[in-house]
């Protein structure tokens, strides 16, 4: 688990340092996750691949919805 976190952090850092766009960074992380999923077997691999199957556009939509929901909750008395 620590290796995965370190690998993911390293990939994000490399993406930032190299001037990649957010989409490129997301796609790189998604590809890394898919490669990690391939190391698993059976239902565990299938579930892992399902979780990593979100496109960048879907991710942005979900993130924007979460931000909007949070703002609405915080604005309530």
KEZATI-73474 format. One line per 3 residues: number of its first residue (from 1); for each residue x, y, z of N, C-alpha, C, O. Coordinates in nm, 4 decimals. Layout:
N
NUM	X:Y:Z:X:Y:Z:X:Y:Z:X:Y:Z  ... .
// end
This chain:
77
1	0.0827:-0.1188:0.0000:0.0000:0.0000:0.0000:0.0875:0.1257:0.0000:0.0591:0.2205:-0.0732  0.1924:0.1271:0.0807:0.2805:0.2430:0.0840:0.3491:0.2633:-0.0501:0.3718:0.3767:-0.0922  0.3823:0.1524:-0.1181:0.4457:0.1631:-0.2493:0.3513:0.2259:-0.3503:0.3940:0.3062:-0.4333 .
4	0.2238:0.1906:-0.3445:0.1262:0.2491:-0.4365:0.1124:0.3981:-0.4134:0.1083:0.4767:-0.5081  0.1051:0.4366:-0.2866:0.0923:0.5786:-0.2532:0.2165:0.6540:-0.2998:0.2062:0.7620:-0.3580  0.3321:0.5972:-0.2743:0.4566:0.6612:-0.3168:0.4633:0.6709:-0.4689:0.5046:0.7736:-0.5227 .
7	0.4233:0.5653:-0.5381:0.4243:0.5670:-0.6845:0.3280:0.6718:-0.7385:0.3608:0.7456:-0.8315  0.2102:0.6778:-0.6801:0.1115:0.7755:-0.7256:0.1606:0.9180:-0.6994:0.1473:1.0059:-0.7845  0.2166:0.9393:-0.5822:0.2690:1.0715:-0.5489:0.3816:1.1102:-0.6440:0.3896:1.2250:-0.6875 .
10	0.4673:1.0160:-0.6758:0.5768:1.0417:-0.7681:0.5241:1.0777:-0.9062:0.5752:1.1699:-0.9698  0.4230:1.0064:-0.9531:0.3666:1.0349:-1.0853:0.3036:1.1743:-1.0886:0.3170:1.2463:-1.1875  0.2353:1.2121:-0.9813:0.1754:1.3457:-0.9751:0.2847:1.4510:-0.9764:0.2749:1.5503:-1.0486 .
13	0.3877:1.4299:-0.8976:0.4994:1.5238:-0.8915:0.5657:1.5380:-1.0283:0.5953:1.6494:-1.0715  0.5890:1.4275:-1.0958:0.6498:1.4324:-1.2284:0.5613:1.5066:-1.3271:0.6103:1.5829:-1.4104  0.4310:1.4840:-1.3178:0.3380:1.5523:-1.4075:0.3417:1.7027:-1.3838:0.3397:1.7811:-1.4787 .
16	0.3469:1.7424:-1.2587:0.3503:1.8852:-1.2263:0.4814:1.9474:-1.2723:0.4817:2.0532:-1.3352  0.5915:1.8826:-1.2414:0.7237:1.9346:-1.2773:0.7401:1.9448:-1.4285:0.8002:2.0398:-1.4785  0.6874:1.8486:-1.4998:0.7037:1.8493:-1.6448:0.6049:1.9416:-1.7145:0.6078:1.9528:-1.8370 .
19	0.5184:2.0073:-1.6399:0.4260:2.1030:-1.6988:0.3064:2.0390:-1.7670:0.2454:2.1016:-1.8537  0.2714:1.9181:-1.7314:0.1574:1.8507:-1.7926:0.0271:1.9172:-1.7510:0.0179:1.9796:-1.6453  -0.0710:1.9024:-1.8350:-0.2033:1.9526:-1.8009:-0.2671:1.8611:-1.6967:-0.2198:1.7501:-1.6723 .
22	-0.3732:1.9085:-1.6371:-0.4451:1.8272:-1.5391:-0.4977:1.6998:-1.6041:-0.4968:1.5928:-1.5432  -0.5431:1.7123:-1.7279:-0.5947:1.5944:-1.7984:-0.4841:1.4918:-1.8194:-0.5067:1.3723:-1.8006  -0.3668:1.5357:-1.8575:-0.2548:1.4442:-1.8789:-0.2149:1.3773:-1.7490:-0.1886:1.2571:-1.7463 .
25	-0.2103:1.4544:-1.6410:-0.1764:1.3984:-1.5105:-0.2802:1.2942:-1.4695:-0.2450:1.1863:-1.4218  -0.4091:1.3269:-1.4882:-0.5158:1.2332:-1.4540:-0.5031:1.1051:-1.5354:-0.5130:0.9948:-1.4816  -0.4812:1.1210:-1.6656:-0.4701:1.0035:-1.7521:-0.3497:0.9174:-1.7142:-0.3566:0.7947:-1.7211 .
28	-0.2397:0.9808:-1.6745:-0.1212:0.9049:-1.6316:-0.1502:0.8257:-1.5048:-0.1122:0.7091:-1.4934  -0.2170:0.8890:-1.4104:-0.2526:0.8197:-1.2864:-0.3505:0.7054:-1.3128:-0.3407:0.5982:-1.2531  -0.4437:0.7303:-1.4021:-0.5415:0.6258:-1.4371:-0.4719:0.5063:-1.5027:-0.5036:0.3915:-1.4716 .
31	-0.3791:0.5323:-1.5917:-0.3036:0.4252:-1.6557:-0.2232:0.3466:-1.5528:-0.2177:0.2237:-1.5574  -0.1615:0.4180:-1.4610:-0.0859:0.3505:-1.3546:-0.1788:0.2610:-1.2723:-0.1435:0.1476:-1.2398  -0.2973:0.3121:-1.2390:-0.3924:0.2329:-1.1616:-0.4347:0.1088:-1.2391:-0.4453:0.0004:-1.1818 .
34	-0.4589:0.1240:-1.3688:-0.4973:0.0087:-1.4499:-0.3871:-0.0968:-1.4524:-0.4158:-0.2165:-1.4499  -0.2620:-0.0536:-1.4572:-0.1499:-0.1484:-1.4547:-0.1441:-0.2214:-1.3206:-0.1135:-0.3405:-1.3148  -0.1738:-0.1484:-1.2129:-0.1784:-0.2112:-1.0809:-0.2919:-0.3127:-1.0743:-0.2765:-0.4192:-1.0145 .
37	-0.4054:-0.2804:-1.1351:-0.5198:-0.3719:-1.1367:-0.4845:-0.5024:-1.2085:-0.5296:-0.6097:-1.1685  -0.4047:-0.4929:-1.3134:-0.3692:-0.6122:-1.3908:-0.2874:-0.7122:-1.3093:-0.2773:-0.8292:-1.3462  -0.2298:-0.6668:-1.1999:-0.1527:-0.7561:-1.1130:-0.2443:-0.8408:-1.0255:-0.2002:-0.9391:-0.9658 .
40	-0.3706:-0.8032:-1.0178:-0.4683:-0.8739:-0.9358:-0.5346:-0.9829:-1.0183:-0.5119:-0.9949:-1.1387  -0.6176:-1.0624:-0.9502:-0.6842:-1.1717:-1.0194:-0.8343:-1.1697:-0.9923:-0.8801:-1.1207:-0.8890  -0.9085:-1.2235:-1.0867:-1.0515:-1.2489:-1.0694:-1.1337:-1.1260:-1.0397:-1.1153:-1.0199:-1.0993 .
43	-1.2251:-1.1429:-0.9458:-1.3205:-1.0384:-0.9112:-1.2508:-0.9142:-0.8564:-1.2966:-0.8021:-0.8788  -1.1410:-0.9337:-0.7852:-1.0662:-0.8206:-0.7306:-1.0131:-0.7325:-0.8449:-1.0215:-0.6099:-0.8379  -0.9586:-0.7953:-0.9498:-0.9089:-0.7209:-1.0657:-1.0242:-0.6503:-1.1369:-1.0119:-0.5337:-1.1745 .
46	-1.1358:-0.7201:-1.1556:-1.2506:-0.6612:-1.2233:-1.3015:-0.5373:-1.1495:-1.3306:-0.4350:-1.2115  -1.3119:-0.5470:-1.0177:-1.3574:-0.4334:-0.9370:-1.2578:-0.3176:-0.9451:-1.2981:-0.2019:-0.9563  -1.1313:-0.3477:-0.9395:-1.0276:-0.2458:-0.9491:-1.0358:-0.1739:-1.0839:-1.0294:-0.0511:-1.0897 .
49	-1.0498:-0.2499:-1.1910:-1.0605:-0.1909:-1.3243:-1.1869:-0.1064:-1.3373:-1.1855:-0.0017:-1.4019  -1.2943:-0.1512:-1.2769:-1.4192:-0.0745:-1.2809:-1.4011:0.0606:-1.2124:-1.4486:0.1628:-1.2618  -1.3320:0.0604:-1.0983:-1.3085:0.1851:-1.0248:-1.2178:0.2809:-1.1019:-1.2296:0.4025:-1.0865 .
52	-1.1285:0.2284:-1.1835:-1.0330:0.3139:-1.2546:-1.0805:0.3504:-1.3948:-1.0028:0.4028:-1.4745  -1.2056:0.3238:-1.4253:-1.2568:0.3412:-1.5613:-1.3250:0.4756:-1.5848:-1.3966:0.4908:-1.6838  -1.3053:0.5716:-1.4982:-1.3717:0.7012:-1.5120:-1.2875:0.7930:-1.6012:-1.1684:0.8117:-1.5764 .
55	-1.3490:0.8495:-1.7038:-1.2775:0.9422:-1.7917:-1.2508:1.0728:-1.7167:-1.3100:1.0999:-1.6122  -1.1613:1.1516:-1.7723:-1.1300:1.2813:-1.7110:-1.2537:1.3707:-1.7080:-1.2782:1.4394:-1.6088  -1.3311:1.3701:-1.8153:-1.4520:1.4523:-1.8191:-1.5525:1.4092:-1.7125:-1.6133:1.4935:-1.6464 .
58	-1.5698:1.2784:-1.6960:-1.6591:1.2278:-1.5904:-1.6062:1.2675:-1.4532:-1.6831:1.3059:-1.3650  -1.4763:1.2583:-1.4356:-1.4124:1.2967:-1.3094:-1.4386:1.4444:-1.2794:-1.4737:1.4799:-1.1668  -1.4215:1.5301:-1.3799:-1.4454:1.6733:-1.3605:-1.5909:1.7015:-1.3251:-1.6190:1.7839:-1.2380 .
61	-1.6832:1.6336:-1.3921:-1.8250:1.6518:-1.3624:-1.8550:1.6118:-1.2186:-1.9262:1.6829:-1.1477  -1.8011:1.4985:-1.1755:-1.8238:1.4513:-1.0395:-1.7622:1.5489:-0.9389:-1.8239:1.5802:-0.8371  -1.6423:1.5963:-0.9668:-1.5749:1.6909:-0.8778:-1.6534:1.8210:-0.8673:-1.6714:1.8740:-0.7577 .
64	-1.7000:1.8723:-0.9799:-1.7784:1.9960:-0.9788:-1.9084:1.9793:-0.9020:-1.9499:2.0700:-0.8299  -1.9732:1.8644:-0.9169:-2.0972:1.8386:-0.8436:-2.0710:1.8337:-0.6934:-2.1491:1.8877:-0.6151  -1.9623:1.7697:-0.6530:-1.9278:1.7628:-0.5114:-1.8995:1.9015:-0.4554:-1.9403:1.9328:-0.3435 .
67	-1.8305:1.9843:-0.5319:-1.8012:2.1210:-0.4874:-1.9305:2.2006:-0.4733:-1.9496:2.2730:-0.3756  -2.0193:2.1865:-0.5719:-2.1467:2.2573:-0.5676:-2.2299:2.2114:-0.4477:-2.2874:2.2939:-0.3766  -2.2364:2.0805:-0.4254:-2.3115:2.0278:-0.3111:-2.2547:2.0810:-0.1796:-2.3302:2.1166:-0.0892 .
70	-2.1228:2.0865:-0.1690:-2.0583:2.1364:-0.0479:-2.0919:2.2831:-0.0264:-2.1215:2.3239:0.0859  -2.0877:2.3628:-0.1324:-2.1201:2.5048:-0.1199:-2.2659:2.5232:-0.0768:-2.2963:2.6102:0.0047  -2.3551:2.4414:-0.1318:-2.4957:2.4512:-0.0942:-2.5168:2.4142:0.0522:-2.5945:2.4791:0.1222 .
73	-2.4482:2.3107:0.0983:-2.4602:2.2712:0.2399:-2.4074:2.3803:0.3318:-2.4668:2.4092:0.4357  -2.2961:2.4403:0.2935:-2.2339:2.5428:0.3777:-2.3136:2.6736:0.3785:-2.3029:2.7514:0.4732  -2.3921:2.6981:0.2758:-2.4686:2.8224:0.2679:-2.6006:2.8140:0.3440:-2.6670:2.9156:0.3641 .
76	-2.6387:2.6948:0.3859:-2.7625:2.6780:0.4617:-2.7424:2.7268:0.6046:-2.6363:2.7071:0.6637  -2.8465:2.7914:0.6599:-2.8362:2.8391:0.8001:-2.8344:2.7285:0.9017:-2.8261:2.7550:1.0216 .
// end
